[in-house]
Structures are given as C-alpha cells and as structure tokens.
Amino acid sequence: MGPIGFQEMMLIFLIVLLLFGAKKIPELARGIGKGMGEFKKAKEDFEREIKVGEDEGRKDWDRPSSPKAEEPAKTEPSPSATED
C-alpha cells in the first residue's frame, strides 16, 4: 500500500461531507485542531518532565559519595553484672 493519493483524499472528503454536512465540517476541523494542540502540549510537558528527571538523576549519579565513618557502639557493662 502506497501513500494516499488525490483520488482517495477526495473520496474521504466527500464521505465526510455527506455524513456531517457543510456546516459541521468547520466545527469538526476546529475540534480536531484543538485536540491536536492539546496533545502536542501534553507531549512537550511529558518530554520536559522526563528531561528534568534525567538531569536530576545525573546530578545524583555524578555527586561523589562520601562514606560515612560509623563510630563503634560503646558498650558498658551493666551494673548488675559487676556488683555480684
């Protein structure tokens, strides 16, 4: 199957014209345009969020991790054990 040619486009246009009428076509086109605009905006927002997440992940990854020296726990003998 190749790309849609002129004849196919005219056939689709005529079917849409018959189904919806001449007065509804501008409303349909407007609705489709708004929908495409909202979809594009949502896609750009999603891509921006992904980029921000990647940048934050790289910052965390590039940051040198300093090992924390743990102090040994001091254990004192219990007073009851030494007073026997």
PDB file of N, CA, C and O in Angstrom:
ATOM      1  N   MET A   1       0.844  -1.179   0.000  1.00  0.00           N
ATOM      2  CA  MET A   1       0.000   0.000   0.000  1.00  0.00           C
ATOM      3  C   MET A   1       0.887   1.239   0.000  1.00  0.00           C
ATOM      4  O   MET A   1       1.781   1.391   0.832  1.00  0.00           O
ATOM      5  N   GLY A   2       0.621   2.085  -0.923  1.00  0.00           N
ATOM      6  CA  GLY A   2       1.385   3.315  -1.046  1.00  0.00           C
ATOM      7  C   GLY A   2       0.713   4.455  -0.303  1.00  0.00           C
ATOM      8  O   GLY A   2      -0.265   4.253   0.417  1.00  0.00           O
ATOM      9  N   PRO A   3       1.238   5.632  -0.484  1.00  0.00           N
ATOM     10  CA  PRO A   3       0.640   6.803   0.169  1.00  0.00           C
ATOM     11  C   PRO A   3      -0.740   7.112  -0.415  1.00  0.00           C
ATOM     12  O   PRO A   3      -1.070   6.694  -1.525  1.00  0.00           O
ATOM     13  N   ILE A   4      -1.527   7.844   0.351  1.00  0.00           N
ATOM     14  CA  ILE A   4      -2.872   8.209  -0.095  1.00  0.00           C
ATOM     15  C   ILE A   4      -2.749   9.241  -1.212  1.00  0.00           C
ATOM     16  O   ILE A   4      -2.069  10.256  -1.064  1.00  0.00           O
ATOM     17  N   GLY A   5      -3.411   8.969  -2.323  1.00  0.00           N
ATOM     18  CA  GLY A   5      -3.354   9.863  -3.474  1.00  0.00           C
ATOM     19  C   GLY A   5      -4.486  10.873  -3.458  1.00  0.00           C
ATOM     20  O   GLY A   5      -5.280  10.930  -2.519  1.00  0.00           O
ATOM     21  N   PHE A   6      -4.545  11.667  -4.513  1.00  0.00           N
ATOM     22  CA  PHE A   6      -5.553  12.722  -4.631  1.00  0.00           C
ATOM     23  C   PHE A   6      -6.963  12.143  -4.686  1.00  0.00           C
ATOM     24  O   PHE A   6      -7.877  12.665  -4.047  1.00  0.00           O
ATOM     25  N   GLN A   7      -7.138  11.064  -5.449  1.00  0.00           N
ATOM     26  CA  GLN A   7      -8.472  10.467  -5.587  1.00  0.00           C
ATOM     27  C   GLN A   7      -8.985   9.932  -4.254  1.00  0.00           C
ATOM     28  O   GLN A   7     -10.159  10.096  -3.923  1.00  0.00           O
ATOM     29  N   GLU A   8      -8.109   9.297  -3.498  1.00  0.00           N
ATOM     30  CA  GLU A   8      -8.516   8.777  -2.197  1.00  0.00           C
ATOM     31  C   GLU A   8      -8.890   9.906  -1.242  1.00  0.00           C
ATOM     32  O   GLU A   8      -9.859   9.798  -0.489  1.00  0.00           O
ATOM     33  N   MET A   9      -8.114  10.992  -1.278  1.00  0.00           N
ATOM     34  CA  MET A   9      -8.416  12.140  -0.413  1.00  0.00           C
ATOM     35  C   MET A   9      -9.765  12.755  -0.770  1.00  0.00           C
ATOM     36  O   MET A   9     -10.535  13.115   0.121  1.00  0.00           O
ATOM     37  N   MET A  10     -10.059  12.879  -2.061  1.00  0.00           N
ATOM     38  CA  MET A  10     -11.348  13.431  -2.490  1.00  0.00           C
ATOM     39  C   MET A  10     -12.501  12.530  -2.056  1.00  0.00           C
ATOM     40  O   MET A  10     -13.552  13.021  -1.642  1.00  0.00           O
ATOM     41  N   LEU A  11     -12.310  11.225  -2.147  1.00  0.00           N
ATOM     42  CA  LEU A  11     -13.342  10.283  -1.725  1.00  0.00           C
ATOM     43  C   LEU A  11     -13.609  10.416  -0.225  1.00  0.00           C
ATOM     44  O   LEU A  11     -14.764  10.439   0.201  1.00  0.00           O
ATOM     45  N   ILE A  12     -12.560  10.501   0.565  1.00  0.00           N
ATOM     46  CA  ILE A  12     -12.712  10.685   2.017  1.00  0.00           C
ATOM     47  C   ILE A  12     -13.419  11.998   2.311  1.00  0.00           C
ATOM     48  O   ILE A  12     -14.311  12.040   3.159  1.00  0.00           O
ATOM     49  N   PHE A  13     -13.038  13.069   1.627  1.00  0.00           N
ATOM     50  CA  PHE A  13     -13.673  14.370   1.836  1.00  0.00           C
ATOM     51  C   PHE A  13     -15.160  14.319   1.498  1.00  0.00           C
ATOM     52  O   PHE A  13     -15.978  14.872   2.233  1.00  0.00           O
ATOM     53  N   LEU A  14     -15.518  13.665   0.399  1.00  0.00           N
ATOM     54  CA  LEU A  14     -16.926  13.558   0.007  1.00  0.00           C
ATOM     55  C   LEU A  14     -17.733  12.754   1.028  1.00  0.00           C
ATOM     56  O   LEU A  14     -18.871  13.106   1.337  1.00  0.00           O
ATOM     57  N   ILE A  15     -17.150  11.684   1.545  1.00  0.00           N
ATOM     58  CA  ILE A  15     -17.845  10.886   2.561  1.00  0.00           C
ATOM     59  C   ILE A  15     -18.071  11.713   3.818  1.00  0.00           C
ATOM     60  O   ILE A  15     -19.160  11.681   4.391  1.00  0.00           O
ATOM     61  N   VAL A  16     -17.053  12.455   4.253  1.00  0.00           N
ATOM     62  CA  VAL A  16     -17.196  13.317   5.430  1.00  0.00           C
ATOM     63  C   VAL A  16     -18.246  14.387   5.168  1.00  0.00           C
ATOM     64  O   VAL A  16     -19.058  14.684   6.044  1.00  0.00           O
ATOM     65  N   LEU A  17     -18.239  14.956   3.996  1.00  0.00           N
ATOM     66  CA  LEU A  17     -19.223  15.981   3.632  1.00  0.00           C
ATOM     67  C   LEU A  17     -20.641  15.425   3.677  1.00  0.00           C
ATOM     68  O   LEU A  17     -21.554  16.089   4.167  1.00  0.00           O
ATOM     69  N   LEU A  18     -20.829  14.214   3.170  1.00  0.00           N
ATOM     70  CA  LEU A  18     -22.152  13.593   3.188  1.00  0.00           C
ATOM     71  C   LEU A  18     -22.593  13.233   4.609  1.00  0.00           C
ATOM     72  O   LEU A  18     -23.764  13.381   4.956  1.00  0.00           O
ATOM     73  N   LEU A  19     -21.654  12.764   5.423  1.00  0.00           N
ATOM     74  CA  LEU A  19     -22.009  12.353   6.786  1.00  0.00           C
ATOM     75  C   LEU A  19     -22.329  13.541   7.688  1.00  0.00           C
ATOM     76  O   LEU A  19     -23.299  13.495   8.445  1.00  0.00           O
ATOM     77  N   PHE A  20     -21.540  14.586   7.618  1.00  0.00           N
ATOM     78  CA  PHE A  20     -21.663  15.678   8.585  1.00  0.00           C
ATOM     79  C   PHE A  20     -22.285  16.944   8.010  1.00  0.00           C
ATOM     80  O   PHE A  20     -22.768  17.777   8.777  1.00  0.00           O
ATOM     81  N   GLY A  21     -22.291  17.117   6.735  1.00  0.00           N
ATOM     82  CA  GLY A  21     -22.847  18.323   6.135  1.00  0.00           C
ATOM     83  C   GLY A  21     -21.822  19.439   6.096  1.00  0.00           C
ATOM     84  O   GLY A  21     -20.811  19.399   6.797  1.00  0.00           O
ATOM     85  N   ALA A  22     -22.098  20.435   5.266  1.00  0.00           N
ATOM     86  CA  ALA A  22     -21.151  21.534   5.052  1.00  0.00           C
ATOM     87  C   ALA A  22     -21.000  22.414   6.285  1.00  0.00           C
ATOM     88  O   ALA A  22     -19.935  22.995   6.496  1.00  0.00           O
ATOM     89  N   LYS A  23     -22.049  22.526   7.109  1.00  0.00           N
ATOM     90  CA  LYS A  23     -21.980  23.411   8.275  1.00  0.00           C
ATOM     91  C   LYS A  23     -21.181  22.806   9.419  1.00  0.00           C
ATOM     92  O   LYS A  23     -20.615  23.541  10.228  1.00  0.00           O
ATOM     93  N   LYS A  24     -21.123  21.486   9.501  1.00  0.00           N
ATOM     94  CA  LYS A  24     -20.427  20.824  10.608  1.00  0.00           C
ATOM     95  C   LYS A  24     -18.928  20.670  10.361  1.00  0.00           C
ATOM     96  O   LYS A  24     -18.165  20.509  11.314  1.00  0.00           O
ATOM     97  N   ILE A  25     -18.499  20.716   9.126  1.00  0.00           N
ATOM     98  CA  ILE A  25     -17.087  20.477   8.816  1.00  0.00           C
ATOM     99  C   ILE A  25     -16.170  21.502   9.490  1.00  0.00           C
ATOM    100  O   ILE A  25     -15.147  21.098  10.044  1.00  0.00           O
ATOM    101  N   PRO A  26     -16.473  22.805   9.476  1.00  0.00           N
ATOM    102  CA  PRO A  26     -15.588  23.739  10.183  1.00  0.00           C
ATOM    103  C   PRO A  26     -15.515  23.465  11.687  1.00  0.00           C
ATOM    104  O   PRO A  26     -14.454  23.609  12.294  1.00  0.00           O
ATOM    105  N   GLU A  27     -16.642  23.071  12.286  1.00  0.00           N
ATOM    106  CA  GLU A  27     -16.632  22.739  13.712  1.00  0.00           C
ATOM    107  C   GLU A  27     -15.768  21.511  13.975  1.00  0.00           C
ATOM    108  O   GLU A  27     -15.005  21.476  14.940  1.00  0.00           O
ATOM    109  N   LEU A  28     -15.891  20.511  13.117  1.00  0.00           N
ATOM    110  CA  LEU A  28     -15.065  19.314  13.262  1.00  0.00           C
ATOM    111  C   LEU A  28     -13.584  19.652  13.121  1.00  0.00           C
ATOM    112  O   LEU A  28     -12.756  19.188  13.905  1.00  0.00           O
ATOM    113  N   ALA A  29     -13.260  20.452  12.127  1.00  0.00           N
ATOM    114  CA  ALA A  29     -11.860  20.829  11.907  1.00  0.00           C
ATOM    115  C   ALA A  29     -11.317  21.607  13.098  1.00  0.00           C
ATOM    116  O   ALA A  29     -10.177  21.401  13.515  1.00  0.00           O
ATOM    117  N   ARG A  30     -12.142  22.509  13.648  1.00  0.00           N
ATOM    118  CA  ARG A  30     -11.725  23.283  14.816  1.00  0.00           C
ATOM    119  C   ARG A  30     -11.473  22.359  16.011  1.00  0.00           C
ATOM    120  O   ARG A  30     -10.476  22.504  16.718  1.00  0.00           O
ATOM    121  N   GLY A  31     -12.378  21.419  16.223  1.00  0.00           N
ATOM    122  CA  GLY A  31     -12.223  20.467  17.324  1.00  0.00           C
ATOM    123  C   GLY A  31     -10.986  19.605  17.168  1.00  0.00           C
ATOM    124  O   GLY A  31     -10.263  19.356  18.133  1.00  0.00           O
ATOM    125  N   ILE A  32     -10.747  19.151  15.948  1.00  0.00           N
ATOM    126  CA  ILE A  32      -9.553  18.341  15.691  1.00  0.00           C
ATOM    127  C   ILE A  32      -8.296  19.173  15.919  1.00  0.00           C
ATOM    128  O   ILE A  32      -7.321  18.681  16.487  1.00  0.00           O
ATOM    129  N   GLY A  33      -8.311  20.422  15.485  1.00  0.00           N
ATOM    130  CA  GLY A  33      -7.153  21.306  15.689  1.00  0.00           C
ATOM    131  C   GLY A  33      -6.875  21.545  17.160  1.00  0.00           C
ATOM    132  O   GLY A  33      -5.723  21.506  17.589  1.00  0.00           O
ATOM    133  N   LYS A  34      -7.931  21.796  17.943  1.00  0.00           N
ATOM    134  CA  LYS A  34      -7.751  21.995  19.386  1.00  0.00           C
ATOM    135  C   LYS A  34      -7.213  20.730  20.043  1.00  0.00           C
ATOM    136  O   LYS A  34      -6.326  20.787  20.895  1.00  0.00           O
ATOM    137  N   GLY A  35      -7.760  19.594  19.636  1.00  0.00           N
ATOM    138  CA  GLY A  35      -7.292  18.325  20.190  1.00  0.00           C
ATOM    139  C   GLY A  35      -5.831  18.067  19.880  1.00  0.00           C
ATOM    140  O   GLY A  35      -5.076  17.606  20.736  1.00  0.00           O
ATOM    141  N   MET A  36      -5.435  18.367  18.652  1.00  0.00           N
ATOM    142  CA  MET A  36      -4.033  18.183  18.278  1.00  0.00           C
ATOM    143  C   MET A  36      -3.134  19.133  19.058  1.00  0.00           C
ATOM    144  O   MET A  36      -2.033  18.755  19.460  1.00  0.00           O
ATOM    145  N   GLY A  37      -3.598  20.371  19.276  1.00  0.00           N
ATOM    146  CA  GLY A  37      -2.814  21.332  20.050  1.00  0.00           C
ATOM    147  C   GLY A  37      -2.636  20.883  21.492  1.00  0.00           C
ATOM    148  O   GLY A  37      -1.543  20.992  22.047  1.00  0.00           O
ATOM    149  N   GLU A  38      -3.708  20.377  22.103  1.00  0.00           N
ATOM    150  CA  GLU A  38      -3.619  19.890  23.476  1.00  0.00           C
ATOM    151  C   GLU A  38      -2.709  18.672  23.563  1.00  0.00           C
ATOM    152  O   GLU A  38      -1.934  18.534  24.509  1.00  0.00           O
ATOM    153  N   PHE A  39      -2.806  17.792  22.574  1.00  0.00           N
ATOM    154  CA  PHE A  39      -1.950  16.614  22.555  1.00  0.00           C
ATOM    155  C   PHE A  39      -0.483  17.015  22.447  1.00  0.00           C
ATOM    156  O   PHE A  39       0.371  16.454  23.134  1.00  0.00           O
ATOM    157  N   LYS A  40      -0.193  17.982  21.588  1.00  0.00           N
ATOM    158  CA  LYS A  40       1.186  18.444  21.407  1.00  0.00           C
ATOM    159  C   LYS A  40       1.713  19.068  22.694  1.00  0.00           C
ATOM    160  O   LYS A  40       2.862  18.838  23.071  1.00  0.00           O
ATOM    161  N   LYS A  41       0.870  19.863  23.374  1.00  0.00           N
ATOM    162  CA  LYS A  41       1.286  20.497  24.622  1.00  0.00           C
ATOM    163  C   LYS A  41       1.559  19.444  25.693  1.00  0.00           C
ATOM    164  O   LYS A  41       2.548  19.539  26.420  1.00  0.00           O
ATOM    165  N   ALA A  42       0.690  18.445  25.791  1.00  0.00           N
ATOM    166  CA  ALA A  42       0.892  17.380  26.772  1.00  0.00           C
ATOM    167  C   ALA A  42       2.164  16.598  26.470  1.00  0.00           C
ATOM    168  O   ALA A  42       2.892  16.216  27.385  1.00  0.00           O
ATOM    169  N   LYS A  43       2.431  16.360  25.195  1.00  0.00           N
ATOM    170  CA  LYS A  43       3.642  15.645  24.797  1.00  0.00           C
ATOM    171  C   LYS A  43       4.888  16.438  25.187  1.00  0.00           C
ATOM    172  O   LYS A  43       5.855  15.868  25.693  1.00  0.00           O
ATOM    173  N   GLU A  44       4.865  17.750  24.953  1.00  0.00           N
ATOM    174  CA  GLU A  44       6.007  18.597  25.305  1.00  0.00           C
ATOM    175  C   GLU A  44       6.204  18.640  26.817  1.00  0.00           C
ATOM    176  O   GLU A  44       7.339  18.597  27.292  1.00  0.00           O
ATOM    177  N   ASP A  45       5.108  18.724  27.583  1.00  0.00           N
ATOM    178  CA  ASP A  45       5.211  18.710  29.043  1.00  0.00           C
ATOM    179  C   ASP A  45       5.809  17.395  29.525  1.00  0.00           C
ATOM    180  O   ASP A  45       6.662  17.386  30.413  1.00  0.00           O
ATOM    181  N   PHE A  46       5.366  16.289  28.944  1.00  0.00           N
ATOM    182  CA  PHE A  46       5.879  14.979  29.317  1.00  0.00           C
ATOM    183  C   PHE A  46       7.371  14.877  29.016  1.00  0.00           C
ATOM    184  O   PHE A  46       8.141  14.395  29.846  1.00  0.00           O
ATOM    185  N   GLU A  47       7.780  15.326  27.837  1.00  0.00           N
ATOM    186  CA  GLU A  47       9.195  15.280  27.468  1.00  0.00           C
ATOM    187  C   GLU A  47      10.027  16.159  28.394  1.00  0.00           C
ATOM    188  O   GLU A  47      11.146  15.796  28.756  1.00  0.00           O
ATOM    189  N   ARG A  48       9.481  17.324  28.782  1.00  0.00           N
ATOM    190  CA  ARG A  48      10.189  18.218  29.696  1.00  0.00           C
ATOM    191  C   ARG A  48      10.373  17.543  31.063  1.00  0.00           C
ATOM    192  O   ARG A  48      11.447  17.634  31.657  1.00  0.00           O
ATOM    193  N   GLU A  49       9.335  16.871  31.559  1.00  0.00           N
ATOM    194  CA  GLU A  49       9.430  16.180  32.842  1.00  0.00           C
ATOM    195  C   GLU A  49      10.460  15.054  32.786  1.00  0.00           C
ATOM    196  O   GLU A  49      11.213  14.852  33.738  1.00  0.00           O
ATOM    197  N   ILE A  50      10.493  14.331  31.687  1.00  0.00           N
ATOM    198  CA  ILE A  50      11.481  13.261  31.527  1.00  0.00           C
ATOM    199  C   ILE A  50      12.886  13.847  31.553  1.00  0.00           C
ATOM    200  O   ILE A  50      13.775  13.292  32.198  1.00  0.00           O
ATOM    201  N   LYS A  51      13.096  14.971  30.855  1.00  0.00           N
ATOM    202  CA  LYS A  51      14.419  15.599  30.814  1.00  0.00           C
ATOM    203  C   LYS A  51      14.837  16.066  32.197  1.00  0.00           C
ATOM    204  O   LYS A  51      15.990  15.885  32.587  1.00  0.00           O
ATOM    205  N   VAL A  52      13.908  16.670  32.951  1.00  0.00           N
ATOM    206  CA  VAL A  52      14.223  17.132  34.303  1.00  0.00           C
ATOM    207  C   VAL A  52      14.602  15.940  35.173  1.00  0.00           C
ATOM    208  O   VAL A  52      15.554  16.014  35.950  1.00  0.00           O
ATOM    209  N   GLY A  53      13.865  14.847  35.047  1.00  0.00           N
ATOM    210  CA  GLY A  53      14.177  13.645  35.817  1.00  0.00           C
ATOM    211  C   GLY A  53      15.545  13.085  35.467  1.00  0.00           C
ATOM    212  O   GLY A  53      16.288  12.660  36.351  1.00  0.00           O
ATOM    213  N   GLU A  54      15.880  13.083  34.185  1.00  0.00           N
ATOM    214  CA  GLU A  54      17.199  12.607  33.770  1.00  0.00           C
ATOM    215  C   GLU A  54      18.294  13.496  34.334  1.00  0.00           C
ATOM    216  O   GLU A  54      19.314  12.999  34.811  1.00  0.00           O
ATOM    217  N   ASP A  55      18.091  14.814  34.284  1.00  0.00           N
ATOM    218  CA  ASP A  55      19.100  15.741  34.796  1.00  0.00           C
ATOM    219  C   ASP A  55      19.303  15.545  36.294  1.00  0.00           C
ATOM    220  O   ASP A  55      20.438  15.554  36.770  1.00  0.00           O
ATOM    221  N   GLU A  56      18.214  15.366  37.042  1.00  0.00           N
ATOM    222  CA  GLU A  56      18.336  15.140  38.480  1.00  0.00           C
ATOM    223  C   GLU A  56      19.040  13.822  38.761  1.00  0.00           C
ATOM    224  O   GLU A  56      19.841  13.727  39.691  1.00  0.00           O
ATOM    225  N   GLY A  57      18.743  12.807  37.962  1.00  0.00           N
ATOM    226  CA  GLY A  57      19.397  11.513  38.131  1.00  0.00           C
ATOM    227  C   GLY A  57      20.888  11.606  37.860  1.00  0.00           C
ATOM    228  O   GLY A  57      21.690  10.983  38.556  1.00  0.00           O
ATOM    229  N   ARG A  58      21.261  12.380  36.851  1.00  0.00           N
ATOM    230  CA  ARG A  58      22.686  12.550  36.553  1.00  0.00           C
ATOM    231  C   ARG A  58      23.393  13.303  37.671  1.00  0.00           C
ATOM    232  O   ARG A  58      24.534  12.988  38.011  1.00  0.00           O
ATOM    233  N   LYS A  59      22.721  14.298  38.244  1.00  0.00           N
ATOM    234  CA  LYS A  59      23.330  15.042  39.346  1.00  0.00           C
ATOM    235  C   LYS A  59      23.591  14.111  40.522  1.00  0.00           C
ATOM    236  O   LYS A  59      24.657  14.161  41.135  1.00  0.00           O
ATOM    237  N   ASP A  60      22.615  13.260  40.837  1.00  0.00           N
ATOM    238  CA  ASP A  60      22.791  12.315  41.936  1.00  0.00           C
ATOM    239  C   ASP A  60      23.890  11.317  41.618  1.00  0.00           C
ATOM    240  O   ASP A  60      24.655  10.928  42.501  1.00  0.00           O
ATOM    241  N   TRP A  61      23.970  10.906  40.376  1.00  0.00           N
ATOM    242  CA  TRP A  61      24.962   9.910  39.982  1.00  0.00           C
ATOM    243  C   TRP A  61      26.365  10.514  39.980  1.00  0.00           C
ATOM    244  O   TRP A  61      27.320   9.852  40.387  1.00  0.00           O
ATOM    245  N   ASP A  62      26.502  11.762  39.529  1.00  0.00           N
ATOM    246  CA  ASP A  62      27.806  12.406  39.434  1.00  0.00           C
ATOM    247  C   ASP A  62      28.331  12.869  40.785  1.00  0.00           C
ATOM    248  O   ASP A  62      29.538  13.046  40.948  1.00  0.00           O
ATOM    249  N   ARG A  63      27.455  13.065  41.744  1.00  0.00           N
ATOM    250  CA  ARG A  63      27.873  13.551  43.054  1.00  0.00           C
ATOM    251  C   ARG A  63      28.726  12.477  43.732  1.00  0.00           C
ATOM    252  O   ARG A  63      28.301  11.327  43.832  1.00  0.00           O
ATOM    253  N   PRO A  64      29.935  12.842  44.202  1.00  0.00           N
ATOM    254  CA  PRO A  64      30.765  11.837  44.869  1.00  0.00           C
ATOM    255  C   PRO A  64      30.123  11.440  46.192  1.00  0.00           C
ATOM    256  O   PRO A  64      29.664  12.281  46.964  1.00  0.00           O
ATOM    257  N   SER A  65      30.108  10.162  46.421  1.00  0.00           N
ATOM    258  CA  SER A  65      29.512   9.690  47.671  1.00  0.00           C
ATOM    259  C   SER A  65      30.626   9.550  48.696  1.00  0.00           C
ATOM    260  O   SER A  65      31.606   8.840  48.470  1.00  0.00           O
ATOM    261  N   SER A  66      30.469  10.227  49.817  1.00  0.00           N
ATOM    262  CA  SER A  66      31.470  10.147  50.873  1.00  0.00           C
ATOM    263  C   SER A  66      31.002   9.101  51.871  1.00  0.00           C
ATOM    264  O   SER A  66      29.926   9.225  52.457  1.00  0.00           O
ATOM    265  N   PRO A  67      31.810   8.080  52.059  1.00  0.00           N
ATOM    266  CA  PRO A  67      31.400   7.043  53.010  1.00  0.00           C
ATOM    267  C   PRO A  67      31.409   7.618  54.418  1.00  0.00           C
ATOM    268  O   PRO A  67      32.381   8.247  54.837  1.00  0.00           O
ATOM    269  N   LYS A  68      30.350   7.403  55.122  1.00  0.00           N
ATOM    270  CA  LYS A  68      30.257   7.903  56.489  1.00  0.00           C
ATOM    271  C   LYS A  68      30.951   6.910  57.408  1.00  0.00           C
ATOM    272  O   LYS A  68      30.674   5.711  57.385  1.00  0.00           O
ATOM    273  N   ALA A  69      31.851   7.436  58.209  1.00  0.00           N
ATOM    274  CA  ALA A  69      32.547   6.579  59.161  1.00  0.00           C
ATOM    275  C   ALA A  69      31.611   6.329  60.334  1.00  0.00           C
ATOM    276  O   ALA A  69      31.160   7.256  61.006  1.00  0.00           O
ATOM    277  N   GLU A  70      31.337   5.067  60.557  1.00  0.00           N
ATOM    278  CA  GLU A  70      30.454   4.733  61.657  1.00  0.00           C
ATOM    279  C   GLU A  70      31.286   4.562  62.918  1.00  0.00           C
ATOM    280  O   GLU A  70      32.314   3.885  62.920  1.00  0.00           O
ATOM    281  N   GLU A  71      30.825   5.184  63.978  1.00  0.00           N
ATOM    282  CA  GLU A  71      31.519   5.039  65.249  1.00  0.00           C
ATOM    283  C   GLU A  71      31.108   3.719  65.864  1.00  0.00           C
ATOM    284  O   GLU A  71      29.938   3.339  65.819  1.00  0.00           O
ATOM    285  N   PRO A  72      32.071   3.022  66.437  1.00  0.00           N
ATOM    286  CA  PRO A  72      31.707   1.759  67.079  1.00  0.00           C
ATOM    287  C   PRO A  72      30.802   2.042  68.277  1.00  0.00           C
ATOM    288  O   PRO A  72      30.990   3.020  69.000  1.00  0.00           O
ATOM    289  N   ALA A  73      29.854   1.198  68.462  1.00  0.00           N
ATOM    290  CA  ALA A  73      28.921   1.379  69.571  1.00  0.00           C
ATOM    291  C   ALA A  73      29.648   1.101  70.881  1.00  0.00           C
ATOM    292  O   ALA A  73      30.319   0.079  71.028  1.00  0.00           O
ATOM    293  N   LYS A  74      29.506   2.020  71.825  1.00  0.00           N
ATOM    294  CA  LYS A  74      30.149   1.850  73.130  1.00  0.00           C
ATOM    295  C   LYS A  74      29.267   0.956  73.985  1.00  0.00           C
ATOM    296  O   LYS A  74      28.079   1.211  74.180  1.00  0.00           O
ATOM    297  N   THR A  75      29.881  -0.084  74.480  1.00  0.00           N
ATOM    298  CA  THR A  75      29.131  -0.982  75.355  1.00  0.00           C
ATOM    299  C   THR A  75      29.724  -0.886  76.743  1.00  0.00           C
ATOM    300  O   THR A  75      30.923  -1.086  76.939  1.00  0.00           O
ATOM    301  N   GLU A  76      28.898  -0.586  77.673  1.00  0.00           N
ATOM    302  CA  GLU A  76      29.335  -0.529  79.067  1.00  0.00           C
ATOM    303  C   GLU A  76      28.750  -1.733  79.781  1.00  0.00           C
ATOM    304  O   GLU A  76      27.608  -2.117  79.534  1.00  0.00           O
ATOM    305  N   PRO A  77      29.514  -2.308  80.641  1.00  0.00           N
ATOM    306  CA  PRO A  77      28.976  -3.462  81.370  1.00  0.00           C
ATOM    307  C   PRO A  77      27.808  -3.016  82.251  1.00  0.00           C
ATOM    308  O   PRO A  77      27.827  -1.925  82.821  1.00  0.00           O
ATOM    309  N   SER A  78      26.829  -3.847  82.348  1.00  0.00           N
ATOM    310  CA  SER A  78      25.673  -3.486  83.154  1.00  0.00           C
ATOM    311  C   SER A  78      26.055  -3.511  84.629  1.00  0.00           C
ATOM    312  O   SER A  78      26.847  -4.358  85.041  1.00  0.00           O
ATOM    313  N   PRO A  79      25.512  -2.607  85.427  1.00  0.00           N
ATOM    314  CA  PRO A  79      25.891  -2.528  86.843  1.00  0.00           C
ATOM    315  C   PRO A  79      25.524  -3.785  87.619  1.00  0.00           C
ATOM    316  O   PRO A  79      26.205  -4.104  88.594  1.00  0.00           O
ATOM    317  N   SER A  80      24.520  -4.487  87.248  1.00  0.00           N
ATOM    318  CA  SER A  80      24.123  -5.677  87.997  1.00  0.00           C
ATOM    319  C   SER A  80      25.117  -6.815  87.799  1.00  0.00           C
ATOM    320  O   SER A  80      25.266  -7.653  88.688  1.00  0.00           O
ATOM    321  N   ALA A  81      25.791  -6.866  86.674  1.00  0.00           N
ATOM    322  CA  ALA A  81      26.748  -7.938  86.416  1.00  0.00           C
ATOM    323  C   ALA A  81      28.020  -7.732  87.213  1.00  0.00           C
ATOM    324  O   ALA A  81      28.664  -8.723  87.559  1.00  0.00           O
ATOM    325  N   THR A  82      28.419  -6.527  87.523  1.00  0.00           N
ATOM    326  CA  THR A  82      29.671  -6.275  88.236  1.00  0.00           C
ATOM    327  C   THR A  82      29.483  -6.225  89.742  1.00  0.00           C
ATOM    328  O   THR A  82      30.472  -6.319  90.469  1.00  0.00           O
ATOM    329  N   GLU A  83      28.293  -6.086  90.236  1.00  0.00           N
ATOM    330  CA  GLU A  83      28.072  -5.931  91.667  1.00  0.00           C
ATOM    331  C   GLU A  83      27.870  -7.251  92.378  1.00  0.00           C
ATOM    332  O   GLU A  83      27.628  -7.221  93.584  1.00  0.00           O
ATOM    333  N   ASP A  84      27.944  -8.359  91.765  1.00  0.00           N
ATOM    334  CA  ASP A  84      27.737  -9.646  92.433  1.00  0.00           C
ATOM    335  C   ASP A  84      28.762  -9.950  93.422  1.00  0.00           C
ATOM    336  O   ASP A  84      28.713 -11.001  94.060  1.00  0.00           O
TER     337      ASP A  84
END
